[in-house]
Amino acid sequence: MSPELSRRSLLGGLAVGSALLSGCLGGGLAGSSCPSSYSLEATALSDPELVDTVTQDFHEHADTVSNLVATAANEGEATYSTYRHLPLDSGDYVEHDGAYYRVERERTETRERTAREVGIEYDRNESPPTIGATVFDFAELPKADREAFLAAYPSENFENGDGPRGFSVGGYAYVYPDGADSRLIDAGTVWVRYGGRPFEVTVGETRTVEEETFRYTLEQVGEDRAAFAAFVHEELVVPLDDLSDAERAVFERAIEGEVDECEPLSDDFAALKDRLYEISENRATGHGPPLVEYEGTTYELDLVNAVV
């Protein structure tokens, strides 16, 4: 099975922080009065919302994941080879034909491949030079060139509005199939018109990449949504009990809205933070947000440490 196309982007002037435990944001203003802070928010989840939260959402890898899961469910295992991102990891939870499964993967083979480095640059205000520029329409490129372009192209950033003002993706590795036709390899910097926009593209330098082959298997953990919800409550949701009155007060504030404190934290928030970190480190799955049960309700936790 060939590697699934994946997309990366390096967007100038854009920084996005993840809202998971131990998240860290940088680049604040010098002299900030709050160089380090913690925020906590607890969101109540119904059982359907809980199932959707735990089940992985694979976005661009949806077709590949669907094929892998169907093969593993029907044949007992599936194999996948890639030198880029893995579409599935051990501990992921997936749905197939109404049943729910826990994913296990095992590496079975590793080999070296020769990849070409693909670079794409975009500037909203820049167009190809009128003289001396090599310009290709995307549709006229050979298949391998189109796949190399799409592998590096950050398409999700153009789905809304006009897209970013500019970005640069450099050194992205793509393995051309043996004997594949190409109009981009060693052509220097050229322009490719795609989606009505011009992009500067370079495909040239070679480097060795490591291609890995994995075997995927599935363990059924729920025959339907109700059974999977029961499994999640039993295995993944951690009871949040034995809180002190002060910790309870902080958590209830987090239920009502975000709690945000600069360091040094108050004793009550610090104690609750340590408790939640311990839950995160010891929970049964390393994927997704921490889940707790408090007074009969399930909550998804969002605890972030922001450093500027």
RAPE-V287429 format. One record per run of one state. SS is the DSSP state (~ for helix, > for strand, _ for the rest). FROM is the first residue (numbers start at 1). LEN is the number of residues. If there is no record, write none. Layout:
((SS:FROM:LEN) (SS:FROM:LEN))
//
This chain:
((_:1:10) (>:11:1) (_:12:11) (>:23:1) (_:24:12) (>:36:10) (_:46:1) (~:47:8) (_:55:4) (~:59:17) (_:76:2) (>:78:5) (_:83:10) (>:93:4) (_:97:2) (>:99:25) (_:124:11) (>:135:3) (~:138:3) (_:141:2) (~:143:10) (_:153:2) (~:155:4) (_:159:7) (>:166:9) (_:175:10) (>:185:1) (_:186:3) (>:189:6) (_:195:2) (>:197:26) (_:223:2) (~:225:11) (_:236:2) (>:238:2) (_:240:5) (~:245:12) (_:257:2) (>:259:4) (_:263:4) (~:267:16) (_:283:8) (>:291:4) (_:295:2) (>:297:11) (_:308:1))
//
